[in-house]
Amino acid sequence: MVEDDSKITAPSWTFLTNHAHVLLCLAKNPSERIRDIAVEVGITERAVQRIIGELEADGYLKHHRDGRRNVYQVFSHKPLRHAIEKHREVHDLIRLINK
């Protein structure tokens, strides 16, 4: 029997947080628009803005303007935040996902 792809829905949970997803998007494309990140991650533009603000406040991101766009710099040598993962750095996560 062939499965109907139209009935496939987004998973109710994922192994990585939206913060990780936004950070991975910006590591891959530092000038990606908030609108495009929101579509890729599956959250609202406002949620992306909030997450970017939190990542910047905690020193994981910095941005500068290039014309009408923001360009983000990911600080990949910062440690991951949870006690279980704090022995790893952001670049370890990026490398794992981008293989």
ChimeraX commands (.cxc) that place a marker at each C-alpha (Angstrom):
marker #1 position 0.00,0.00,0.00 radius 0.5
marker #1 position 1.31,3.48,-0.88 radius 0.5
marker #1 position 1.20,6.10,1.85 radius 0.5
marker #1 position -0.48,9.43,1.14 radius 0.5
marker #1 position 2.14,12.18,1.59 radius 0.5
marker #1 position -0.59,14.80,2.05 radius 0.5
marker #1 position -1.30,13.37,5.50 radius 0.5
marker #1 position 2.27,13.83,6.76 radius 0.5
marker #1 position 2.30,16.47,9.47 radius 0.5
marker #1 position 5.09,18.27,11.27 radius 0.5
marker #1 position 6.39,16.41,14.30 radius 0.5
marker #1 position 5.00,17.53,17.64 radius 0.5
marker #1 position 8.51,17.70,19.09 radius 0.5
marker #1 position 12.11,17.72,17.87 radius 0.5
marker #1 position 15.45,16.87,19.41 radius 0.5
marker #1 position 16.78,20.42,18.98 radius 0.5
marker #1 position 15.21,23.63,20.27 radius 0.5
marker #1 position 14.04,26.54,18.15 radius 0.5
marker #1 position 17.06,28.44,19.48 radius 0.5
marker #1 position 19.34,25.78,17.99 radius 0.5
marker #1 position 17.42,25.83,14.71 radius 0.5
marker #1 position 17.68,29.63,14.39 radius 0.5
marker #1 position 21.39,29.53,15.26 radius 0.5
marker #1 position 21.99,26.79,12.68 radius 0.5
marker #1 position 20.16,28.80,10.01 radius 0.5
marker #1 position 22.33,31.85,10.71 radius 0.5
marker #1 position 25.52,29.78,10.79 radius 0.5
marker #1 position 24.62,28.44,7.34 radius 0.5
marker #1 position 23.49,31.80,5.92 radius 0.5
marker #1 position 24.56,34.84,8.01 radius 0.5
marker #1 position 22.38,37.24,6.01 radius 0.5
marker #1 position 19.22,35.11,5.91 radius 0.5
marker #1 position 16.05,37.14,6.39 radius 0.5
marker #1 position 13.97,36.67,9.53 radius 0.5
marker #1 position 10.99,35.81,7.34 radius 0.5
marker #1 position 12.92,32.98,5.68 radius 0.5
marker #1 position 14.24,31.66,9.01 radius 0.5
marker #1 position 10.68,31.62,10.36 radius 0.5
marker #1 position 9.49,29.53,7.42 radius 0.5
marker #1 position 12.45,27.14,7.65 radius 0.5
marker #1 position 12.13,26.63,11.42 radius 0.5
marker #1 position 8.32,26.63,11.42 radius 0.5
marker #1 position 7.80,29.49,13.89 radius 0.5
marker #1 position 6.60,33.08,13.63 radius 0.5
marker #1 position 8.80,35.99,12.61 radius 0.5
marker #1 position 8.23,37.47,16.05 radius 0.5
marker #1 position 9.53,34.28,17.68 radius 0.5
marker #1 position 12.64,34.42,15.48 radius 0.5
marker #1 position 13.20,38.06,16.52 radius 0.5
marker #1 position 12.86,37.12,20.19 radius 0.5
marker #1 position 15.27,34.19,19.83 radius 0.5
marker #1 position 17.83,36.32,17.98 radius 0.5
marker #1 position 17.58,38.92,20.74 radius 0.5
marker #1 position 18.19,36.26,23.39 radius 0.5
marker #1 position 21.11,34.76,21.48 radius 0.5
marker #1 position 22.65,38.22,21.07 radius 0.5
marker #1 position 22.08,39.12,24.73 radius 0.5
marker #1 position 23.91,35.95,25.81 radius 0.5
marker #1 position 26.80,36.49,23.41 radius 0.5
marker #1 position 26.09,33.75,20.88 radius 0.5
marker #1 position 25.36,36.18,18.03 radius 0.5
marker #1 position 26.23,39.68,16.93 radius 0.5
marker #1 position 24.83,41.54,13.96 radius 0.5
marker #1 position 25.72,44.49,11.77 radius 0.5
marker #1 position 23.79,46.24,9.04 radius 0.5
marker #1 position 24.70,45.75,5.39 radius 0.5
marker #1 position 22.41,48.04,3.46 radius 0.5
marker #1 position 18.88,47.02,4.38 radius 0.5
marker #1 position 19.87,43.63,5.77 radius 0.5
marker #1 position 21.34,42.38,8.99 radius 0.5
marker #1 position 24.38,40.12,8.77 radius 0.5
marker #1 position 24.92,37.87,11.77 radius 0.5
marker #1 position 28.13,36.54,13.24 radius 0.5
marker #1 position 27.82,33.30,15.20 radius 0.5
marker #1 position 30.32,32.91,18.03 radius 0.5
marker #1 position 30.93,29.22,17.53 radius 0.5
marker #1 position 33.41,28.73,20.37 radius 0.5
marker #1 position 30.82,29.51,23.03 radius 0.5
marker #1 position 29.81,26.50,25.14 radius 0.5
marker #1 position 26.40,24.93,24.83 radius 0.5
marker #1 position 24.22,25.92,27.77 radius 0.5
marker #1 position 22.71,22.83,29.39 radius 0.5
marker #1 position 24.71,20.91,32.02 radius 0.5
marker #1 position 24.51,17.74,29.91 radius 0.5
marker #1 position 26.04,19.44,26.86 radius 0.5
marker #1 position 28.21,22.21,28.33 radius 0.5
marker #1 position 31.39,20.25,27.56 radius 0.5
marker #1 position 30.67,20.95,23.86 radius 0.5
marker #1 position 30.73,24.19,21.91 radius 0.5
marker #1 position 28.40,25.68,19.31 radius 0.5
marker #1 position 30.78,24.67,16.50 radius 0.5
marker #1 position 30.37,21.01,17.55 radius 0.5
marker #1 position 26.61,21.30,17.03 radius 0.5
marker #1 position 27.05,23.09,13.70 radius 0.5
marker #1 position 29.49,20.45,12.49 radius 0.5
marker #1 position 27.22,17.61,13.59 radius 0.5
marker #1 position 24.17,18.96,11.77 radius 0.5
marker #1 position 25.95,20.24,8.64 radius 0.5
marker #1 position 27.70,16.95,7.83 radius 0.5
marker link #1:1,2 radius 0.2
marker link #1:2,3 radius 0.2
marker link #1:3,4 radius 0.2
marker link #1:4,5 radius 0.2
marker link #1:5,6 radius 0.2
marker link #1:6,7 radius 0.2
marker link #1:7,8 radius 0.2
marker link #1:8,9 radius 0.2
marker link #1:9,10 radius 0.2
marker link #1:10,11 radius 0.2
marker link #1:11,12 radius 0.2
marker link #1:12,13 radius 0.2
marker link #1:13,14 radius 0.2
marker link #1:14,15 radius 0.2
marker link #1:15,16 radius 0.2
marker link #1:16,17 radius 0.2
marker link #1:17,18 radius 0.2
marker link #1:18,19 radius 0.2
marker link #1:19,20 radius 0.2
marker link #1:20,21 radius 0.2
marker link #1:21,22 radius 0.2
marker link #1:22,23 radius 0.2
marker link #1:23,24 radius 0.2
marker link #1:24,25 radius 0.2
marker link #1:25,26 radius 0.2
marker link #1:26,27 radius 0.2
marker link #1:27,28 radius 0.2
marker link #1:28,29 radius 0.2
marker link #1:29,30 radius 0.2
marker link #1:30,31 radius 0.2
marker link #1:31,32 radius 0.2
marker link #1:32,33 radius 0.2
marker link #1:33,34 radius 0.2
marker link #1:34,35 radius 0.2
marker link #1:35,36 radius 0.2
marker link #1:36,37 radius 0.2
marker link #1:37,38 radius 0.2
marker link #1:38,39 radius 0.2
marker link #1:39,40 radius 0.2
marker link #1:40,41 radius 0.2
marker link #1:41,42 radius 0.2
marker link #1:42,43 radius 0.2
marker link #1:43,44 radius 0.2
marker link #1:44,45 radius 0.2
marker link #1:45,46 radius 0.2
marker link #1:46,47 radius 0.2
marker link #1:47,48 radius 0.2
marker link #1:48,49 radius 0.2
marker link #1:49,50 radius 0.2
marker link #1:50,51 radius 0.2
marker link #1:51,52 radius 0.2
marker link #1:52,53 radius 0.2
marker link #1:53,54 radius 0.2
marker link #1:54,55 radius 0.2
marker link #1:55,56 radius 0.2
marker link #1:56,57 radius 0.2
marker link #1:57,58 radius 0.2
marker link #1:58,59 radius 0.2
marker link #1:59,60 radius 0.2
marker link #1:60,61 radius 0.2
marker link #1:61,62 radius 0.2
marker link #1:62,63 radius 0.2
marker link #1:63,64 radius 0.2
marker link #1:64,65 radius 0.2
marker link #1:65,66 radius 0.2
marker link #1:66,67 radius 0.2
marker link #1:67,68 radius 0.2
marker link #1:68,69 radius 0.2
marker link #1:69,70 radius 0.2
marker link #1:70,71 radius 0.2
marker link #1:71,72 radius 0.2
marker link #1:72,73 radius 0.2
marker link #1:73,74 radius 0.2
marker link #1:74,75 radius 0.2
marker link #1:75,76 radius 0.2
marker link #1:76,77 radius 0.2
marker link #1:77,78 radius 0.2
marker link #1:78,79 radius 0.2
marker link #1:79,80 radius 0.2
marker link #1:80,81 radius 0.2
marker link #1:81,82 radius 0.2
marker link #1:82,83 radius 0.2
marker link #1:83,84 radius 0.2
marker link #1:84,85 radius 0.2
marker link #1:85,86 radius 0.2
marker link #1:86,87 radius 0.2
marker link #1:87,88 radius 0.2
marker link #1:88,89 radius 0.2
marker link #1:89,90 radius 0.2
marker link #1:90,91 radius 0.2
marker link #1:91,92 radius 0.2
marker link #1:92,93 radius 0.2
marker link #1:93,94 radius 0.2
marker link #1:94,95 radius 0.2
marker link #1:95,96 radius 0.2
marker link #1:96,97 radius 0.2
marker link #1:97,98 radius 0.2
marker link #1:98,99 radius 0.2
view
